[in-house]
């Protein structure tokens, strides 16, 4: 099994075990960043939308009232089942849920007007491949709206962030910096810009419970946060109970008309 396949299997396994936690997660179900993403999608009600790495479907559900049809794709059938449940509860009938790989989409070229992705891209083993696929399935002039935690230009802070993420979730790949995302998008042919940034506050106990992080890893996380350099603790705004705040970025990327 290739490295990419192993990571994808870990993502599917990890999130299938905790799918219901993500259906009720406040971080994923709401937030100003989700409202900003819907606004950035600039939907008129006529568009076909793909939500890539949809998880429990919160982004797909948020854009569905403003689109003609939304396709929700994720590696985990269990996560998609949570999205179906929420769609039924909200009476939304224009969503389609499909197990799939963002790095190997099954859709024809130019199938979608808009592609969205929120809190998923840090799990992509080969982001350049995923962006190639997203570019391919977008129509000319189509829009990709990417929202995720982003890392720091400071190497020490970046090292601690990646370690924290991996200890909590072994399927984590990397939080890229906003500049790295812009470079990757430009390389793929998108015209991209960061349009919104925010602080993602993570209450420690809820954060590890949501992923069912094992107790030894939780203890290591507390130790790592407690012993991080002062500048890292300040950057992450580490609190007395080990809660902390990361940074998020919302990026829009347009596929050229020609």
C-alpha positions as semicolon CSV with decimal commas, in nm:
position;residue;x (nm);y (nm);z (nm)
1;X;0,000;0,000;0,000
2;X;0,142;0,340;-0,101
3;X;0,191;0,618;0,152
4;X;-0,105;0,804;0,011
5;X;-0,329;0,498;0,027
6;X;-0,221;0,429;0,386
7;X;-0,306;0,783;0,491
8;X;-0,644;0,771;0,318
9;X;-0,721;0,441;0,488
10;X;-0,629;0,602;0,821
11;X;-0,857;0,898;0,748
12;X;-1,148;0,669;0,662
13;X;-1,091;0,452;0,969
14;X;-1,034;0,739;1,211
15;X;-1,334;0,947;1,111
16;X;-1,574;0,656;1,066
17;X;-1,522;0,576;1,435
18;X;-1,615;0,927;1,547
19;X;-1,859;1,037;1,277
20;X;-2,142;1,124;1,514
21;X;-1,911;1,352;1,714
22;X;-1,863;1,561;1,401
23;X;-2,235;1,587;1,333
24;X;-2,269;1,777;1,662
25;X;-1,934;1,959;1,661
26;X;-1,987;2,333;1,710
27;X;-1,656;2,412;1,539
28;X;-1,772;2,236;1,222
29;X;-2,147;2,307;1,231
30;X;-2,131;2,684;1,274
31;X;-1,902;2,983;1,293
32;X;-1,845;3,313;1,118
33;X;-1,605;3,138;0,881
34;X;-1,885;2,911;0,754
35;X;-2,107;3,211;0,686
36;X;-1,816;3,381;0,507
37;X;-1,759;3,068;0,297
38;X;-2,123;3,066;0,185
39;X;-2,094;3,434;0,096
40;X;-1,769;3,376;-0,094
41;X;-1,930;3,097;-0,299
42;X;-2,149;3,373;-0,453
43;X;-2,435;3,137;-0,538
44;X;-2,746;3,247;-0,726
45;X;-2,949;2,928;-0,692
46;X;-2,858;2,788;-1,034
47;X;-2,518;2,636;-0,959
48;X;-2,397;2,280;-0,920
49;X;-2,161;2,257;-0,622
50;X;-1,910;1,995;-0,510
51;X;-1,811;1,983;-0,142
52;X;-1,475;1,805;-0,137
53;X;-1,387;1,617;0,182
54;X;-1,733;1,691;0,314
55;X;-1,715;1,506;0,645
56;X;-2,048;1,526;0,826
57;X;-2,172;1,762;0,555
58;X;-2,193;2,093;0,738
59;X;-2,054;2,295;0,447
60;X;-2,267;2,113;0,190
61;X;-2,573;2,176;0,405
62;X;-2,485;2,544;0,443
63;X;-2,458;2,606;0,069
64;X;-2,749;2,380;-0,037
65;X;-3,027;2,640;0,014
66;X;-2,851;2,868;-0,238
67;X;-2,759;2,610;-0,505
68;X;-2,942;2,394;-0,757
69;X;-2,756;2,076;-0,655
70;X;-2,478;1,991;-0,412
71;X;-2,264;1,678;-0,426
72;X;-2,097;1,582;-0,099
73;X;-1,786;1,364;-0,137
74;X;-1,586;1,204;0,144
75;X;-1,374;0,895;0,206
76;X;-1,592;0,791;0,501
77;X;-1,940;0,649;0,438
78;X;-2,012;0,689;0,809
79;X;-1,942;1,063;0,792
80;X;-2,163;1,095;0,484
81;X;-2,442;0,914;0,670
82;X;-2,435;1,195;0,926
83;X;-2,476;1,444;0,643
84;X;-2,775;1,254;0,506
85;X;-2,931;1,256;0,851
86;X;-2,888;1,631;0,883
87;X;-3,023;1,691;0,531
88;X;-3,337;1,495;0,617
89;X;-3,379;1,684;0,942
90;X;-3,357;2,016;0,756
91;X;-3,574;1,910;0,464
92;X;-3,301;1,965;0,206
93;X;-3,357;1,751;-0,103
94;X;-3,092;1,885;-0,341
95;X;-2,794;1,705;-0,186
96;X;-2,625;1,392;-0,317
97;X;-2,376;1,202;-0,098
98;X;-2,101;0,991;-0,253
99;X;-1,801;0,807;-0,116
100;X;-1,501;0,931;-0,308
101;X;-1,141;1,048;-0,309
102;X;-1,064;1,416;-0,364
103;X;-0,741;1,310;-0,537
104;X;-0,929;1,087;-0,786
105;X;-1,269;1,242;-0,855
106;X;-1,505;1,044;-1,076
107;X;-1,679;1,344;-1,232
108;X;-1,641;1,470;-1,588
109;X;-1,440;1,778;-1,675
110;X;-1,625;2,103;-1,604
111;X;-1,902;1,935;-1,405
112;X;-1,929;2,199;-1,131
113;X;-1,971;2,573;-1,102
114;X;-1,831;2,588;-0,749
115;X;-1,616;2,358;-0,536
116;X;-1,593;2,405;-0,159
117;X;-1,371;2,244;0,103
118;X;-1,365;2,321;0,477
119;X;-1,146;2,166;0,748
120;X;-1,047;1,882;0,514
121;X;-0,742;1,985;0,312
122;X;-0,492;1,917;0,593
123;X;-0,574;1,547;0,539
124;X;-0,482;1,543;0,169
125;X;-0,162;1,338;0,117
126;X;-0,097;1,507;-0,220
127;X;-0,263;1,849;-0,226
128;X;-0,123;1,927;-0,569
129;X;-0,310;1,622;-0,704
130;X;-0,633;1,722;-0,529
131;X;-0,606;2,074;-0,670
132;X;-0,550;1,932;-1,019
133;X;-0,871;1,732;-0,984
134;X;-1,065;2,028;-0,847
135;X;-0,939;2,244;-1,134
136;X;-1,042;1,974;-1,381
137;X;-1,402;1,931;-1,258
138;X;-1,464;2,306;-1,235
139;X;-1,608;2,483;-1,537
140;X;-1,411;2,770;-1,684
141;X;-1,466;3,073;-1,463
142;X;-1,568;2,843;-1,177
143;X;-1,476;2,912;-0,817
144;X;-1,299;2,705;-0,552
145;X;-1,351;2,815;-0,191
146;X;-1,101;2,663;0,054
147;X;-1,124;2,701;0,431
148;X;-0,883;2,537;0,673
149;X;-0,648;2,578;0,965
150;X;-0,321;2,723;0,839
151;X;0,027;2,705;0,986
152;X;0,289;2,965;1,071
153;X;0,588;3,099;0,882
154;X;0,786;3,061;1,205
155;X;0,949;2,716;1,195
156;X;0,928;2,653;1,571
157;X;0,557;2,728;1,586
158;X;0,499;2,519;1,274
159;X;0,684;2,219;1,422
160;X;0,480;2,231;1,740
161;X;0,154;2,272;1,550
162;X;0,216;1,967;1,329
163;X;0,319;1,759;1,634
164;X;0,006;1,860;1,823
165;X;-0,216;1,777;1,526
166;X;-0,054;1,435;1,473
167;X;-0,071;1,336;1,839
168;X;-0,439;1,412;1,845
169;X;-0,517;1,262;1,500
170;X;-0,277;1,018;1,329
171;X;-0,452;1,079;0,995
172;X;-0,336;1,442;0,991
173;X;-0,099;1,524;0,703
174;X;-0,009;1,893;0,726
175;X;-0,146;2,237;0,802
176;X;0,003;2,445;0,521
177;X;0,064;2,816;0,553
178;X;-0,166;3,052;0,365
179;X;0,128;3,145;0,142
180;X;0,190;2,779;0,060
181;X;-0,175;2,734;-0,040
182;X;-0,160;3,041;-0,263
183;X;0,154;2,905;-0,429
184;X;-0,002;2,561;-0,485
185;X;-0,316;2,718;-0,631
186;X;-0,118;2,947;-0,860
187;X;0,088;2,649;-0,979
188;X;-0,235;2,473;-1,071
189;X;-0,358;2,775;-1,269
190;X;-0,597;2,939;-1,025
191;X;-0,615;3,310;-0,947
192;X;-0,631;3,293;-0,566
193;X;-0,646;3,525;-0,267
194;X;-0,700;3,507;0,108
195;X;-1,024;3,688;0,187
196;X;-1,075;3,615;0,558
197;X;-0,874;3,496;0,857
198;X;-0,991;3,408;1,207
199;X;-0,891;3,242;1,531
200;X;-1,003;2,881;1,572
201;X;-1,037;2,834;1,949
202;X;-1,024;2,468;2,050
203;X;-1,146;2,371;2,394
204;X;-0,895;2,100;2,482
205;X;-1,124;1,837;2,638
206;X;-1,384;1,866;2,361
207;X;-1,114;1,866;2,095
208;X;-0,960;1,534;2,203
209;X;-1,296;1,374;2,286
210;X;-1,425;1,453;1,936
211;X;-1,142;1,246;1,788
212;X;-1,145;0,983;2,066
213;X;-0,774;1,046;2,119
214;X;-0,624;0,773;2,343
215;X;-0,531;0,873;2,699
216;X;-0,152;0,833;2,651
217;X;-0,164;1,070;2,352
218;X;-0,377;1,315;2,551
219;X;-0,114;1,314;2,826
220;X;0,159;1,376;2,566
221;X;-0,040;1,664;2,422
222;X;-0,071;1,828;2,763
223;X;0,302;1,783;2,819
224;X;0,389;1,926;2,479
225;X;0,168;2,231;2,531
226;X;0,296;2,288;2,884
227;X;0,662;2,267;2,780
228;X;0,642;2,454;2,451
229;X;0,864;2,762;2,424
230;X;0,705;3,080;2,556
231;X;0,676;3,225;2,207
232;X;0,488;2,917;2,086
233;X;0,252;2,923;2,385
234;X;0,187;3,289;2,311
235;X;0,131;3,224;1,941
236;X;-0,116;2,942;2,019
237;X;-0,273;3,139;2,305
238;X;-0,246;2,835;2,534
239;X;-0,482;2,864;2,832
240;X;-0,466;2,718;3,184
241;X;-0,681;2,417;3,087
242;X;-0,466;2,358;2,773
243;X;-0,727;2,500;2,538
244;X;-0,564;2,698;2,259
245;X;-0,632;2,896;1,942
246;X;-0,510;2,821;1,591
247;X;-0,542;3,039;1,284
248;X;-0,778;2,975;0,995
249;X;-0,782;3,116;0,643
250;X;-1,055;3,135;0,381
251;X;-0,918;3,137;0,027
252;X;-1,104;3,191;-0,299
253;X;-0,955;3,060;-0,623
254;X;-1,099;3,119;-0,970
255;X;-1,035;2,901;-1,274
256;X;-0,962;3,132;-1,567
257;X;-1,224;3,167;-1,843
258;X;-0,965;3,082;-2,105
